[in-house]
Amino acid sequence: MRDERVVTVSTETVGTEKGLRTGAIGLVGSVVMGISSTAPAYSLAASLGLVVASGGALLAGVKAPAIMLLAFIPMWMIAVAYQELNREDPDCGTTFTWATRAFGAVTGWLGGWGIIAADVIVMANLAQIAGSYGYAFVGVVTNDPAISALADSTLWSTVAGVAWIAVMTFICYVGVEVSARMQYVLLGIEVLVLVMFAVVALVRVATGNGVDGSLTPSWSWLWPSGMDFGSVIAPAMLTAIFIYWGWDTAVSLNEETKDPEKTPGRAAVISTVLLLVIYALVSIAAIAFAGVGTKGIGLGSQGNADDVFSAIGPALFGTSFLGHAAMALLSFSILTSASASTQTTIMPTARTSLSMAVYKALPSQFARIHRRFLTPTWSTIGMGVASIGFYVLFTVISTNLLTALIGSVGLMIAFYYGLTGFACVWVYRRTLFTSVRNLVMRGVVPLLGGLTLAVTFVYGLVQFAQPDWLQGDDGKDVTILGIGAVAVVGVGSILIGVVLMVVWWVRSPDFFAGRTLNARTGILVLDAAASGPEPTVIAPDFSNLPTGSVAVDEETGKRFRRTRSRSDGSGRPDDPAG
């Protein structure tokens, strides 16, 4: 007997709830998700030194806290755009889906690729930090200098980094997520340690117990006067934008929050404001204690650019028992931060590629969902494999290239965040003038955010392309084909996407012809009880709907259930009406 798939349709509708589990997350939970996804401890460890200086020469210097303030402004503006677009179209493809509906297939595809490329690139830097701090944490806890020394070994740090990516990919594959209460605990430890770091540093400076090069904090550090926009502010902001990256998780939970009209937007704003406070406090404290010199623990030193906490921590906390305990806590907080960052990098990227595959913008294999775990299979594993390959490749070429990745990721973030701002304005263009609120929140704010990021992208790219923008430990320029490596990696990633897009366009033109996704395409999502925190998009032909699961039509509220699979592998149901 032929094994047929039966798709049934119930007459049940879900109204404005769109089939998603509403009221599951409150304001506090949304804020916690937004901040933990940004991974403040990891982000500061990897990026603060690059905001202060580049290539051994000062960039923002003592004005780094002012850059944190400036970067906050477009982040908040784009958070508003995410909120408005997600309210009407909660698709896990986010920028890919929204930009496709607004500007067409090519722009949408490149927006989706921007998300994927940024996440793959950052995984290399994240793995380096996680691998290094793993050894540092174990070495401090066991008081074994030999283990701590492995943190400085390229080989063993790479081995640990690869293992870290593999483990986190497996966790994302099986769908194991840290509970909300555990997230509260881990984030609480992380923030507490950062505040402890800042307080100890500021107290030591205030009491005259700093080090050579320590500086007295000044209110002028919070004002960007005297800095050139093109050569200093723009490239420094691209790095600072990376530090804020991840707040959009709070907005992506729109459909499952209490009071969905208000909670996600409030959570996004509160998350970015709290991040601003944390970043400003820690950056001021770090600069005050270590200074911005190019020697020793100074934040202007090229050797400290990729990990400021490892450089400052021993001098700040000392070698006493309490000092060792403080360093252990610092290492642990960065490890937990990296853990959250890794999960929230793999999972959204897998869902972006899933959404693209659903609409035939990528091979259909990437739309497959595990029957038991209800997670993207090919998309998750593909993300892990690509990240490992990219990480190992850059490590083999030059470990200095790993430092260049932060600026490159900043370019990618500015690209797809800015595109989202423009998409918001265009999607709502016909209703902008129906109210003052719509004009401001769906027009002016997203447009200014998009323009700010676009201008920052261009000016930052010009500086990143300079051959002497980044130097390695040997003092030589880090370039690719004579061009600054930061610019090459950023632009090269986009160009690789263009090539892949053309190849797929030739092989499968349906998406690019507007037959699978356009401004009028309805949305089917996996029922929230199985989908998790983000809606899983189901293909119009139900080809990636797991047996026994339910798909919900976003517009009509109709529910579709797949009860058996067809042996011929066909995706389209025999009787879509039930």
Sequence and secondary structure as in RCSB ss.txt:
>XXXX:A:sequence
MRDERVVTVSTETVGTEKGLRTGAIGLVGSVVMGISSTAPAYSLAASLGLVVASGGALLAGVKAPAIMLLAFIPM
WMIAVAYQELNREDPDCGTTFTWATRAFGAVTGWLGGWGIIAADVIVMANLAQIAGSYGYAFVGVVTNDPAISAL
ADSTLWSTVAGVAWIAVMTFICYVGVEVSARMQYVLLGIEVLVLVMFAVVALVRVATGNGVDGSLTPSWSWLWPS
GMDFGSVIAPAMLTAIFIYWGWDTAVSLNEETKDPEKTPGRAAVISTVLLLVIYALVSIAAIAFAGVGTKGIGLG
SQGNADDVFSAIGPALFGTSFLGHAAMALLSFSILTSASASTQTTIMPTARTSLSMAVYKALPSQFARIHRRFLT
PTWSTIGMGVASIGFYVLFTVISTNLLTALIGSVGLMIAFYYGLTGFACVWVYRRTLFTSVRNLVMRGVVPLLGG
LTLAVTFVYGLVQFAQPDWLQGDDGKDVTILGIGAVAVVGVGSILIGVVLMVVWWVRSPDFFAGRTLNARTGILV
LDAAASGPEPTVIAPDFSNLPTGSVAVDEETGKRFRRTRSRSDGSGRPDDPAG
>XXXX:A:secstr
      EEEES   GGGTTS TTSB HHHHHHHHHHHH HHHHHHHHHHHHHEETTEESSGGGHHHHHHHHHHHH
HHHHHHHHHHHHH   TTTHHHHHHHHH HHHHHHHHHHHHHHHHHHHHHHHHHHHHHHHHHHHHHHT HHHHHG
GG HHHHHHHHHHHHHHHHHHHHHT    HHHHHHHHHHHHHHHHHHHHHHHHHHHTT   TT     GGGGS T
T  IIIIIHHHHHHHHHHHTTTHHHHHTGGGBSSTTTHHHHHHHHHHHHHHHHHHHHHHHHHHHH S SSTT TT
 GGGTT HHHHHHHHHH SSHHHHHHHHHHHHHHHHHHHHHHHHHHHHHHHHHHHHHHTTSS GGGG B TTT S
BSHHHHHHHHHHHHHHHHHHHH THHHHHHHHHHHHHHHHHHHHHHHHHHHHTTTTGGG HHHHIIIIIHHHHHH
HHHHHHHHHHHHHHTSTTS B TTS B EETTEEHHHHHHHHHHHHHHHHHHHHHHH  TTTTTSS STT   EE
E HHHH SS  EE TT TT  TT EEEETTT  EEEE S  TT   S S TT 
